[in-house]
Amino acid sequence: MIMKRFSKYIITKIFIHVLVLVGSLILMYTRFGFTSSGDVIKVACGGGTIDILESIKEEFEKRTNKKLEIVPVGPILGTWELYNRRVNAGFFGLPFDVLLQLLEEEGLIIDNPDVFTYIVLGQASTKVIVNQNNTISRLSKEDLKKIFLGIEKNWKSFGWEDVPIEVVVAKRMKGTHTIFSQKILDGFPINPKNRIDVEYPDDILEQVEKRKGAIGLAIADPKGYKVKVVQTPEIKREIIFLTVGQIDSDIKILLDLLSKAK
Protein backbone atom coordinates (compact mmCIF):
# COMPACT_ATOMS: atom_id res chain seq x y z
CA MET A 1 0.00 0.00 0.00
CA ILE A 2 2.83 2.42 0.87
CA MET A 3 4.65 1.63 -2.37
CA LYS A 4 1.42 2.10 -4.32
CA ARG A 5 0.85 5.54 -2.79
CA PHE A 6 4.49 6.49 -3.35
CA SER A 7 4.30 5.41 -7.00
CA LYS A 8 1.11 7.43 -7.47
CA TYR A 9 2.81 10.46 -5.90
CA ILE A 10 5.84 10.16 -8.21
CA ILE A 11 3.63 9.72 -11.29
CA THR A 12 1.61 12.79 -10.31
CA LYS A 13 4.78 14.88 -9.87
CA ILE A 14 6.12 13.75 -13.25
CA PHE A 15 2.79 14.59 -14.87
CA ILE A 16 2.83 18.10 -13.39
CA HIS A 17 6.36 18.80 -14.64
CA VAL A 18 5.55 17.44 -18.10
CA LEU A 19 2.45 19.64 -18.11
CA VAL A 20 4.51 22.70 -17.21
CA LEU A 21 7.09 21.89 -19.90
CA VAL A 22 4.47 21.29 -22.59
CA GLY A 23 2.56 24.40 -21.53
CA SER A 24 5.73 26.47 -21.72
CA LEU A 25 6.51 25.18 -25.20
CA ILE A 26 2.96 25.92 -26.34
CA LEU A 27 3.23 29.44 -24.99
CA MET A 28 6.55 30.04 -26.73
CA TYR A 29 5.56 28.56 -30.07
CA THR A 30 2.18 30.30 -30.28
CA ARG A 31 3.57 33.82 -30.01
CA PHE A 32 3.03 34.17 -26.26
CA GLY A 33 6.41 35.89 -26.00
CA PHE A 34 6.80 38.61 -23.39
CA THR A 35 6.65 42.15 -24.75
CA SER A 36 4.42 45.05 -23.86
CA SER A 37 5.68 47.02 -26.84
CA GLY A 38 4.32 44.51 -29.37
CA ASP A 39 0.87 44.20 -30.85
CA VAL A 40 -0.33 41.61 -28.34
CA ILE A 41 -0.72 41.78 -24.55
CA LYS A 42 -0.85 38.32 -22.97
CA VAL A 43 -2.57 37.73 -19.65
CA ALA A 44 -2.48 34.36 -17.90
CA CYS A 45 -5.60 33.49 -15.94
CA GLY A 46 -7.56 30.74 -14.22
CA GLY A 47 -11.12 29.48 -14.49
CA GLY A 48 -12.54 32.01 -12.04
CA THR A 49 -11.21 35.08 -13.89
CA ILE A 50 -11.63 34.28 -17.59
CA ASP A 51 -15.11 35.80 -17.81
CA ILE A 52 -13.92 39.08 -16.29
CA LEU A 53 -11.12 39.37 -18.85
CA GLU A 54 -13.54 38.54 -21.66
CA SER A 55 -15.87 41.29 -20.48
CA ILE A 56 -13.23 44.05 -20.84
CA LYS A 57 -11.36 42.65 -23.86
CA GLU A 58 -13.14 44.76 -26.49
CA GLU A 59 -12.73 48.01 -24.55
CA PHE A 60 -9.04 47.33 -23.87
CA GLU A 61 -8.35 46.68 -27.53
CA LYS A 62 -10.23 49.83 -28.50
CA ARG A 63 -8.21 52.00 -26.09
CA THR A 64 -4.77 50.53 -26.81
CA ASN A 65 -5.10 49.39 -30.43
CA LYS A 66 -3.51 46.11 -29.28
CA LYS A 67 -4.86 42.60 -29.06
CA LEU A 68 -5.58 41.15 -25.62
CA GLU A 69 -4.54 37.49 -25.62
CA ILE A 70 -6.24 35.58 -22.79
CA VAL A 71 -4.08 32.62 -21.76
CA PRO A 72 -6.20 30.24 -19.60
CA VAL A 73 -3.41 28.04 -18.25
CA GLY A 74 -4.35 28.30 -14.58
CA PRO A 75 -2.62 30.03 -11.67
CA ILE A 76 0.35 27.65 -11.22
CA LEU A 77 1.56 27.55 -14.82
CA GLY A 78 0.40 31.14 -15.35
CA THR A 79 2.55 32.49 -12.49
CA TRP A 80 5.51 30.42 -13.66
CA GLU A 81 5.19 31.78 -17.20
CA LEU A 82 4.97 35.33 -15.85
CA TYR A 83 8.09 34.76 -13.75
CA ASN A 84 9.88 33.62 -16.91
CA ARG A 85 8.47 36.63 -18.78
CA ARG A 86 6.53 34.69 -21.37
CA VAL A 87 3.29 36.53 -20.56
CA ASN A 88 2.74 40.15 -19.60
CA ALA A 89 0.55 39.71 -16.53
CA GLY A 90 -1.47 37.28 -14.47
CA PHE A 91 -5.04 37.58 -13.22
CA PHE A 92 -5.95 34.96 -10.64
CA GLY A 93 -8.52 34.24 -7.95
CA LEU A 94 -5.94 33.24 -5.34
CA PRO A 95 -3.82 35.11 -2.77
CA PHE A 96 -0.17 35.62 -3.71
CA ASP A 97 1.16 33.58 -0.79
CA VAL A 98 -0.99 30.61 -1.83
CA LEU A 99 0.35 30.88 -5.38
CA LEU A 100 3.93 30.72 -4.13
CA GLN A 101 3.06 27.77 -1.89
CA LEU A 102 1.52 25.84 -4.81
CA LEU A 103 4.52 26.54 -7.04
CA GLU A 104 6.89 25.27 -4.36
CA GLU A 105 4.82 22.12 -3.87
CA GLU A 106 5.19 21.38 -7.57
CA GLY A 107 8.94 21.97 -7.48
CA LEU A 108 8.73 25.27 -9.36
CA ILE A 109 10.93 27.47 -7.20
CA ILE A 110 10.70 31.25 -7.38
CA ASP A 111 14.17 32.36 -6.28
CA ASN A 112 13.21 36.01 -5.97
CA PRO A 113 9.49 36.60 -5.31
CA ASP A 114 10.21 40.31 -4.88
CA VAL A 115 10.26 40.66 -8.68
CA PHE A 116 6.47 40.35 -8.59
CA THR A 117 4.09 43.22 -8.03
CA TYR A 118 0.60 42.16 -7.06
CA ILE A 119 -2.52 44.23 -6.54
CA VAL A 120 -5.61 42.91 -4.79
CA LEU A 121 -8.60 43.88 -6.93
CA GLY A 122 -11.31 42.31 -4.82
CA GLN A 123 -12.63 39.04 -3.51
CA ALA A 124 -14.48 36.09 -4.98
CA SER A 125 -16.56 33.45 -3.27
CA THR A 126 -16.27 29.70 -3.49
CA LYS A 127 -19.71 28.11 -3.46
CA VAL A 128 -20.74 24.69 -2.21
CA ILE A 129 -23.10 23.00 -4.68
CA VAL A 130 -25.30 19.91 -4.52
CA ASN A 131 -27.70 18.16 -6.90
CA GLN A 132 -30.89 20.13 -7.50
CA ASN A 133 -32.98 17.35 -5.92
CA ASN A 134 -31.13 17.61 -2.62
CA THR A 135 -33.41 19.27 -0.05
CA ILE A 136 -30.52 20.40 2.17
CA SER A 137 -30.34 24.21 2.05
CA ARG A 138 -27.70 24.98 4.68
CA LEU A 139 -24.49 23.36 5.89
CA SER A 140 -22.41 24.57 8.84
CA LYS A 141 -18.64 24.48 9.07
CA GLU A 142 -18.89 21.30 11.14
CA ASP A 143 -21.21 19.75 8.56
CA LEU A 144 -18.74 20.56 5.77
CA LYS A 145 -15.87 19.08 7.76
CA LYS A 146 -17.79 15.84 8.26
CA ILE A 147 -18.58 15.63 4.54
CA PHE A 148 -15.28 16.70 2.96
CA LEU A 149 -13.16 14.70 5.41
CA GLY A 150 -15.30 11.61 4.87
CA ILE A 151 -16.57 11.34 8.44
CA GLU A 152 -20.21 11.22 7.33
CA LYS A 153 -20.97 9.33 4.12
CA ASN A 154 -24.77 9.50 3.83
CA TRP A 155 -27.15 12.43 3.45
CA LYS A 156 -29.56 10.94 5.99
CA SER A 157 -27.12 12.14 8.66
CA PHE A 158 -28.07 15.70 7.66
CA GLY A 159 -31.84 15.19 7.50
CA TRP A 160 -32.30 14.14 3.88
CA GLU A 161 -32.84 10.77 2.21
CA ASP A 162 -30.77 7.62 2.55
CA VAL A 163 -28.45 8.64 -0.29
CA PRO A 164 -24.66 8.06 -0.32
CA ILE A 165 -22.60 11.26 -0.40
CA GLU A 166 -20.21 11.62 -3.35
CA VAL A 167 -17.59 14.37 -3.01
CA VAL A 168 -16.53 15.59 -6.46
CA VAL A 169 -12.98 17.00 -6.53
CA ALA A 170 -11.25 18.69 -9.50
CA LYS A 171 -7.50 18.21 -9.94
CA ARG A 172 -7.14 21.70 -11.44
CA MET A 173 -8.45 23.47 -8.30
CA LYS A 174 -5.51 23.04 -5.92
CA GLY A 175 -5.54 26.67 -4.86
CA THR A 176 -9.25 26.60 -4.07
CA HIS A 177 -8.75 23.39 -2.11
CA THR A 178 -5.94 25.01 -0.10
CA ILE A 179 -8.15 27.95 0.89
CA PHE A 180 -11.12 25.68 1.65
CA SER A 181 -8.85 23.54 3.80
CA GLN A 182 -7.57 26.58 5.70
CA LYS A 183 -10.96 28.21 6.26
CA ILE A 184 -13.27 25.23 6.70
CA LEU A 185 -11.29 22.03 7.37
CA ASP A 186 -8.85 23.44 9.95
CA GLY A 187 -5.91 22.66 7.69
CA PHE A 188 -6.86 19.08 6.81
CA PRO A 189 -6.92 18.18 3.09
CA ILE A 190 -10.02 17.17 1.15
CA ASN A 191 -9.54 13.43 1.01
CA PRO A 192 -12.65 11.36 1.72
CA LYS A 193 -12.81 7.77 0.48
CA ASN A 194 -16.14 8.55 -1.19
CA ARG A 195 -14.59 11.08 -3.61
CA ILE A 196 -14.93 11.30 -7.36
CA ASP A 197 -11.90 12.82 -9.09
CA VAL A 198 -12.38 14.95 -12.19
CA GLU A 199 -10.06 17.26 -14.10
CA TYR A 200 -11.63 20.72 -14.41
CA PRO A 201 -14.01 22.98 -12.43
CA ASP A 202 -16.74 22.56 -15.05
CA ASP A 203 -16.49 18.79 -14.62
CA ILE A 204 -17.64 19.24 -11.02
CA LEU A 205 -20.78 21.01 -12.21
CA GLU A 206 -21.53 18.22 -14.68
CA GLN A 207 -21.06 15.47 -12.10
CA VAL A 208 -23.08 17.21 -9.39
CA GLU A 209 -25.87 17.79 -11.91
CA LYS A 210 -26.22 14.11 -12.78
CA ARG A 211 -25.38 12.44 -9.44
CA LYS A 212 -28.12 12.60 -6.82
CA GLY A 213 -25.78 12.43 -3.82
CA ALA A 214 -22.98 14.60 -5.20
CA ILE A 215 -21.45 17.69 -3.59
CA GLY A 216 -18.60 19.90 -4.77
CA LEU A 217 -17.03 23.35 -4.88
CA ALA A 218 -17.79 25.94 -7.56
CA ILE A 219 -15.45 28.86 -8.28
CA ALA A 220 -17.80 30.53 -10.78
CA ASP A 221 -21.52 31.06 -11.16
CA PRO A 222 -23.01 27.60 -11.86
CA LYS A 223 -25.59 29.06 -14.25
CA GLY A 224 -26.67 26.68 -16.96
CA TYR A 225 -26.35 23.65 -14.71
CA LYS A 226 -29.09 21.96 -12.70
CA VAL A 227 -27.36 22.30 -9.36
CA LYS A 228 -28.17 24.09 -6.12
CA VAL A 229 -25.95 26.44 -4.13
CA VAL A 230 -26.07 25.60 -0.41
CA GLN A 231 -25.77 28.28 2.26
CA THR A 232 -22.47 27.90 4.12
CA PRO A 233 -19.98 30.05 6.04
CA GLU A 234 -18.29 32.49 3.64
CA ILE A 235 -15.37 31.05 1.70
CA LYS A 236 -13.66 34.12 0.27
CA ARG A 237 -10.49 34.29 -1.79
CA GLU A 238 -8.57 37.28 -3.13
CA ILE A 239 -8.55 38.25 -6.78
CA ILE A 240 -5.11 39.56 -7.68
CA PHE A 241 -3.44 41.20 -10.67
CA LEU A 242 0.18 40.11 -10.96
CA THR A 243 3.04 41.65 -12.93
CA VAL A 244 6.82 41.46 -13.16
CA GLY A 245 8.85 44.63 -13.60
CA GLN A 246 7.58 48.08 -14.38
CA ILE A 247 3.89 48.58 -15.16
CA ASP A 248 3.65 50.32 -18.54
CA SER A 249 0.77 52.35 -19.98
CA ASP A 250 -1.01 49.38 -21.60
CA ILE A 251 -0.97 47.37 -18.39
CA LYS A 252 -2.24 50.41 -16.47
CA ILE A 253 -5.22 50.62 -18.82
CA LEU A 254 -5.87 46.90 -18.34
CA LEU A 255 -5.61 47.26 -14.58
CA ASP A 256 -8.03 50.19 -14.60
CA LEU A 257 -10.61 48.24 -16.60
CA LEU A 258 -10.31 45.19 -14.39
CA SER A 259 -10.65 47.33 -11.25
CA LYS A 260 -13.97 48.65 -12.52
CA ALA A 261 -15.19 45.26 -13.74
CA LYS A 262 -14.67 43.27 -10.54
C-alpha positions as CSV (number, residue, x, y, z in Angstrom):
1,M,0.0,0.0,0.0
2,I,2.8,2.4,0.9
3,M,4.7,1.6,-2.4
4,K,1.4,2.1,-4.3
5,R,0.9,5.5,-2.8
6,F,4.5,6.5,-3.3
7,S,4.3,5.4,-7.0
8,K,1.1,7.4,-7.5
9,Y,2.8,10.5,-5.9
10,I,5.8,10.2,-8.2
11,I,3.6,9.7,-11.3
12,T,1.6,12.8,-10.3
13,K,4.8,14.9,-9.9
14,I,6.1,13.7,-13.2
15,F,2.8,14.6,-14.9
16,I,2.8,18.1,-13.4
17,H,6.4,18.8,-14.6
18,V,5.6,17.4,-18.1
19,L,2.4,19.6,-18.1
20,V,4.5,22.7,-17.2
21,L,7.1,21.9,-19.9
22,V,4.5,21.3,-22.6
23,G,2.6,24.4,-21.5
24,S,5.7,26.5,-21.7
25,L,6.5,25.2,-25.2
26,I,3.0,25.9,-26.3
27,L,3.2,29.4,-25.0
28,M,6.6,30.0,-26.7
29,Y,5.6,28.6,-30.1
30,T,2.2,30.3,-30.3
31,R,3.6,33.8,-30.0
32,F,3.0,34.2,-26.3
33,G,6.4,35.9,-26.0
34,F,6.8,38.6,-23.4
35,T,6.7,42.1,-24.7
36,S,4.4,45.0,-23.9
37,S,5.7,47.0,-26.8
38,G,4.3,44.5,-29.4
39,D,0.9,44.2,-30.9
40,V,-0.3,41.6,-28.3
41,I,-0.7,41.8,-24.5
42,K,-0.9,38.3,-23.0
43,V,-2.6,37.7,-19.7
44,A,-2.5,34.4,-17.9
45,C,-5.6,33.5,-15.9
46,G,-7.6,30.7,-14.2
47,G,-11.1,29.5,-14.5
48,G,-12.5,32.0,-12.0
49,T,-11.2,35.1,-13.9
50,I,-11.6,34.3,-17.6
51,D,-15.1,35.8,-17.8
52,I,-13.9,39.1,-16.3
53,L,-11.1,39.4,-18.9
54,E,-13.5,38.5,-21.7
55,S,-15.9,41.3,-20.5
56,I,-13.2,44.0,-20.8
57,K,-11.4,42.7,-23.9
58,E,-13.1,44.8,-26.5
59,E,-12.7,48.0,-24.5
60,F,-9.0,47.3,-23.9
61,E,-8.3,46.7,-27.5
62,K,-10.2,49.8,-28.5
63,R,-8.2,52.0,-26.1
64,T,-4.8,50.5,-26.8
65,N,-5.1,49.4,-30.4
66,K,-3.5,46.1,-29.3
67,K,-4.9,42.6,-29.1
68,L,-5.6,41.2,-25.6
69,E,-4.5,37.5,-25.6
70,I,-6.2,35.6,-22.8
71,V,-4.1,32.6,-21.8
72,P,-6.2,30.2,-19.6
73,V,-3.4,28.0,-18.3
74,G,-4.4,28.3,-14.6
75,P,-2.6,30.0,-11.7
76,I,0.3,27.7,-11.2
77,L,1.6,27.6,-14.8
78,G,0.4,31.1,-15.3
79,T,2.5,32.5,-12.5
80,W,5.5,30.4,-13.7
81,E,5.2,31.8,-17.2
82,L,5.0,35.3,-15.9
83,Y,8.1,34.8,-13.8
84,N,9.9,33.6,-16.9
85,R,8.5,36.6,-18.8
86,R,6.5,34.7,-21.4
87,V,3.3,36.5,-20.6
88,N,2.7,40.2,-19.6
89,A,0.6,39.7,-16.5
90,G,-1.5,37.3,-14.5
91,F,-5.0,37.6,-13.2
92,F,-5.9,35.0,-10.6
93,G,-8.5,34.2,-8.0
94,L,-5.9,33.2,-5.3
95,P,-3.8,35.1,-2.8
96,F,-0.2,35.6,-3.7
97,D,1.2,33.6,-0.8
98,V,-1.0,30.6,-1.8
99,L,0.4,30.9,-5.4
100,L,3.9,30.7,-4.1
101,Q,3.1,27.8,-1.9
102,L,1.5,25.8,-4.8
103,L,4.5,26.5,-7.0
104,E,6.9,25.3,-4.4
105,E,4.8,22.1,-3.9
106,E,5.2,21.4,-7.6
107,G,8.9,22.0,-7.5
108,L,8.7,25.3,-9.4
109,I,10.9,27.5,-7.2
110,I,10.7,31.2,-7.4
111,D,14.2,32.4,-6.3
112,N,13.2,36.0,-6.0
113,P,9.5,36.6,-5.3
114,D,10.2,40.3,-4.9
115,V,10.3,40.7,-8.7
116,F,6.5,40.3,-8.6
117,T,4.1,43.2,-8.0
118,Y,0.6,42.2,-7.1
119,I,-2.5,44.2,-6.5
120,V,-5.6,42.9,-4.8
121,L,-8.6,43.9,-6.9
122,G,-11.3,42.3,-4.8
123,Q,-12.6,39.0,-3.5
124,A,-14.5,36.1,-5.0
125,S,-16.6,33.5,-3.3
126,T,-16.3,29.7,-3.5
127,K,-19.7,28.1,-3.5
128,V,-20.7,24.7,-2.2
129,I,-23.1,23.0,-4.7
130,V,-25.3,19.9,-4.5
131,N,-27.7,18.2,-6.9
132,Q,-30.9,20.1,-7.5
133,N,-33.0,17.4,-5.9
134,N,-31.1,17.6,-2.6
135,T,-33.4,19.3,0.0
136,I,-30.5,20.4,2.2
137,S,-30.3,24.2,2.0
138,R,-27.7,25.0,4.7
139,L,-24.5,23.4,5.9
140,S,-22.4,24.6,8.8
141,K,-18.6,24.5,9.1
142,E,-18.9,21.3,11.1
143,D,-21.2,19.7,8.6
144,L,-18.7,20.6,5.8
145,K,-15.9,19.1,7.8
146,K,-17.8,15.8,8.3
147,I,-18.6,15.6,4.5
148,F,-15.3,16.7,3.0
149,L,-13.2,14.7,5.4
150,G,-15.3,11.6,4.9
151,I,-16.6,11.3,8.4
152,E,-20.2,11.2,7.3
153,K,-21.0,9.3,4.1
154,N,-24.8,9.5,3.8
155,W,-27.2,12.4,3.5
156,K,-29.6,10.9,6.0
157,S,-27.1,12.1,8.7
158,F,-28.1,15.7,7.7
159,G,-31.8,15.2,7.5
160,W,-32.3,14.1,3.9
161,E,-32.8,10.8,2.2
162,D,-30.8,7.6,2.6
163,V,-28.4,8.6,-0.3
164,P,-24.7,8.1,-0.3
165,I,-22.6,11.3,-0.4
166,E,-20.2,11.6,-3.3
167,V,-17.6,14.4,-3.0
168,V,-16.5,15.6,-6.5
169,V,-13.0,17.0,-6.5
170,A,-11.2,18.7,-9.5
171,K,-7.5,18.2,-9.9
172,R,-7.1,21.7,-11.4
173,M,-8.5,23.5,-8.3
174,K,-5.5,23.0,-5.9
175,G,-5.5,26.7,-4.9
176,T,-9.2,26.6,-4.1
177,H,-8.7,23.4,-2.1
178,T,-5.9,25.0,-0.1
179,I,-8.2,27.9,0.9
180,F,-11.1,25.7,1.7
181,S,-8.8,23.5,3.8
182,Q,-7.6,26.6,5.7
183,K,-11.0,28.2,6.3
184,I,-13.3,25.2,6.7
185,L,-11.3,22.0,7.4
186,D,-8.9,23.4,10.0
187,G,-5.9,22.7,7.7
188,F,-6.9,19.1,6.8
189,P,-6.9,18.2,3.1
190,I,-10.0,17.2,1.2
191,N,-9.5,13.4,1.0
192,P,-12.7,11.4,1.7
193,K,-12.8,7.8,0.5
194,N,-16.1,8.6,-1.2
195,R,-14.6,11.1,-3.6
196,I,-14.9,11.3,-7.4
197,D,-11.9,12.8,-9.1
198,V,-12.4,15.0,-12.2
199,E,-10.1,17.3,-14.1
200,Y,-11.6,20.7,-14.4
201,P,-14.0,23.0,-12.4
202,D,-16.7,22.6,-15.1
203,D,-16.5,18.8,-14.6
204,I,-17.6,19.2,-11.0
205,L,-20.8,21.0,-12.2
206,E,-21.5,18.2,-14.7
207,Q,-21.1,15.5,-12.1
208,V,-23.1,17.2,-9.4
209,E,-25.9,17.8,-11.9
210,K,-26.2,14.1,-12.8
211,R,-25.4,12.4,-9.4
212,K,-28.1,12.6,-6.8
213,G,-25.8,12.4,-3.8
214,A,-23.0,14.6,-5.2
215,I,-21.4,17.7,-3.6
216,G,-18.6,19.9,-4.8
217,L,-17.0,23.3,-4.9
218,A,-17.8,25.9,-7.6
219,I,-15.4,28.9,-8.3
220,A,-17.8,30.5,-10.8
221,D,-21.5,31.1,-11.2
222,P,-23.0,27.6,-11.9
223,K,-25.6,29.1,-14.3
224,G,-26.7,26.7,-17.0
225,Y,-26.3,23.6,-14.7
226,K,-29.1,22.0,-12.7
227,V,-27.4,22.3,-9.4
228,K,-28.2,24.1,-6.1
229,V,-26.0,26.4,-4.1
230,V,-26.1,25.6,-0.4
231,Q,-25.8,28.3,2.3
232,T,-22.5,27.9,4.1
233,P,-20.0,30.1,6.0
234,E,-18.3,32.5,3.6
235,I,-15.4,31.0,1.7
236,K,-13.7,34.1,0.3
237,R,-10.5,34.3,-1.8
238,E,-8.6,37.3,-3.1
239,I,-8.6,38.2,-6.8
240,I,-5.1,39.6,-7.7
241,F,-3.4,41.2,-10.7
242,L,0.2,40.1,-11.0
243,T,3.0,41.6,-12.9
244,V,6.8,41.5,-13.2
245,G,8.9,44.6,-13.6
246,Q,7.6,48.1,-14.4
247,I,3.9,48.6,-15.2
248,D,3.6,50.3,-18.5
249,S,0.8,52.4,-20.0
250,D,-1.0,49.4,-21.6
251,I,-1.0,47.4,-18.4
252,K,-2.2,50.4,-16.5
253,I,-5.2,50.6,-18.8
254,L,-5.9,46.9,-18.3
255,L,-5.6,47.3,-14.6
256,D,-8.0,50.2,-14.6
257,L,-10.6,48.2,-16.6
258,L,-10.3,45.2,-14.4
259,S,-10.6,47.3,-11.2
260,K,-14.0,48.7,-12.5
261,A,-15.2,45.3,-13.7
262,K,-14.7,43.3,-10.5
